[in-house]
Amino acid sequence: MYYAIISEDLPESLRLRKEARPAHLERLEALKSDGRLLVAGPHPAIDSPDPGEAGFSGSLVIAEFESLEQAQQWANDDPYVEAGVYQSVTVKPFKAVLP
């Protein structure tokens, strides 16, 4: 089943994001290689595809896991969590309907 991992950044998290980004992307690439990643990306803090120094307000990952507990554990192990980027992380079941 798919699960949505919805993360909200702490204010002024851009520097921490940049430092932890390679390890964060490596984990996402592993999900992608396993055919389990539906979509992933950050939420720009401003209405722009390249927010520059405004940074990001959070992230969304929708991926397939065997259970909610496994999805939560994957989210807990995110390098962005370890680096202190996120102020909150919510994991919910997700049902893909369209397209």
Contacts in CASP RR format, 6 or more apart in sequence:
PFRMAT RR
TARGET T0000
AUTHOR 0000-0000-0000
METHOD contacts of the structure
MODEL  1
MYYAIISEDLPESLRLRKEARPAHLERLEALKSDGRLLVAGPHPAIDSPD
PGEAGFSGSLVIAEFESLEQAQQWANDDPYVEAGVYQSVTVKPFKAVLP
1 64 0 8 1.000
1 65 0 8 1.000
1 66 0 8 1.000
1 67 0 8 1.000
1 93 0 8 1.000
1 94 0 8 1.000
2 38 0 8 1.000
2 62 0 8 1.000
2 63 0 8 1.000
2 64 0 8 1.000
2 93 0 8 1.000
2 94 0 8 1.000
2 95 0 8 1.000
2 96 0 8 1.000
3 62 0 8 1.000
3 63 0 8 1.000
3 64 0 8 1.000
3 65 0 8 1.000
3 68 0 8 1.000
3 71 0 8 1.000
3 91 0 8 1.000
3 92 0 8 1.000
3 93 0 8 1.000
3 94 0 8 1.000
4 60 0 8 1.000
4 61 0 8 1.000
4 62 0 8 1.000
4 90 0 8 1.000
4 91 0 8 1.000
4 92 0 8 1.000
4 93 0 8 1.000
4 94 0 8 1.000
5 59 0 8 1.000
5 60 0 8 1.000
5 61 0 8 1.000
5 62 0 8 1.000
5 63 0 8 1.000
5 71 0 8 1.000
5 74 0 8 1.000
5 75 0 8 1.000
5 89 0 8 1.000
5 90 0 8 1.000
5 91 0 8 1.000
6 59 0 8 1.000
6 60 0 8 1.000
6 89 0 8 1.000
6 90 0 8 1.000
6 91 0 8 1.000
6 92 0 8 1.000
7 58 0 8 1.000
7 59 0 8 1.000
7 60 0 8 1.000
7 61 0 8 1.000
7 75 0 8 1.000
7 78 0 8 1.000
7 80 0 8 1.000
7 85 0 8 1.000
7 86 0 8 1.000
7 88 0 8 1.000
7 89 0 8 1.000
7 90 0 8 1.000
8 57 0 8 1.000
8 58 0 8 1.000
8 86 0 8 1.000
8 87 0 8 1.000
8 88 0 8 1.000
8 89 0 8 1.000
9 17 0 8 1.000
9 56 0 8 1.000
9 57 0 8 1.000
9 58 0 8 1.000
9 59 0 8 1.000
9 85 0 8 1.000
9 86 0 8 1.000
9 87 0 8 1.000
10 84 0 8 1.000
10 85 0 8 1.000
10 86 0 8 1.000
10 87 0 8 1.000
13 55 0 8 1.000
13 56 0 8 1.000
13 84 0 8 1.000
13 85 0 8 1.000
13 86 0 8 1.000
14 53 0 8 1.000
14 55 0 8 1.000
14 56 0 8 1.000
16 80 0 8 1.000
16 83 0 8 1.000
16 84 0 8 1.000
16 85 0 8 1.000
17 42 0 8 1.000
17 55 0 8 1.000
17 56 0 8 1.000
17 80 0 8 1.000
17 83 0 8 1.000
17 85 0 8 1.000
19 83 0 8 1.000
20 79 0 8 1.000
20 80 0 8 1.000
20 82 0 8 1.000
20 83 0 8 1.000
20 85 0 8 1.000
23 79 0 8 1.000
24 78 0 8 1.000
24 79 0 8 1.000
24 80 0 8 1.000
27 74 0 8 1.000
27 77 0 8 1.000
27 78 0 8 1.000
27 79 0 8 1.000
28 37 0 8 1.000
28 40 0 8 1.000
28 61 0 8 1.000
31 37 0 8 1.000
31 40 0 8 1.000
31 61 0 8 1.000
31 63 0 8 1.000
35 64 0 8 1.000
36 63 0 8 1.000
36 64 0 8 1.000
36 65 0 8 1.000
37 61 0 8 1.000
37 62 0 8 1.000
37 63 0 8 1.000
37 64 0 8 1.000
38 62 0 8 1.000
38 63 0 8 1.000
38 64 0 8 1.000
38 94 0 8 1.000
38 96 0 8 1.000
39 60 0 8 1.000
39 61 0 8 1.000
39 62 0 8 1.000
40 59 0 8 1.000
40 60 0 8 1.000
40 61 0 8 1.000
40 62 0 8 1.000
40 63 0 8 1.000
41 59 0 8 1.000
41 60 0 8 1.000
41 61 0 8 1.000
42 56 0 8 1.000
42 58 0 8 1.000
42 59 0 8 1.000
42 60 0 8 1.000
43 56 0 8 1.000
43 57 0 8 1.000
43 58 0 8 1.000
43 59 0 8 1.000
43 60 0 8 1.000
44 50 0 8 1.000
44 51 0 8 1.000
44 54 0 8 1.000
44 55 0 8 1.000
44 56 0 8 1.000
44 57 0 8 1.000
45 51 0 8 1.000
45 54 0 8 1.000
45 55 0 8 1.000
45 56 0 8 1.000
45 57 0 8 1.000
46 54 0 8 1.000
46 55 0 8 1.000
48 54 0 8 1.000
58 86 0 8 1.000
59 80 0 8 1.000
59 86 0 8 1.000
61 75 0 8 1.000
62 94 0 8 1.000
62 96 0 8 1.000
63 71 0 8 1.000
63 74 0 8 1.000
65 71 0 8 1.000
65 74 0 8 1.000
68 91 0 8 1.000
68 93 0 8 1.000
71 91 0 8 1.000
72 91 0 8 1.000
75 81 0 8 1.000
75 89 0 8 1.000
75 91 0 8 1.000
76 89 0 8 1.000
78 86 0 8 1.000
78 89 0 8 1.000
80 86 0 8 1.000
81 89 0 8 1.000
END
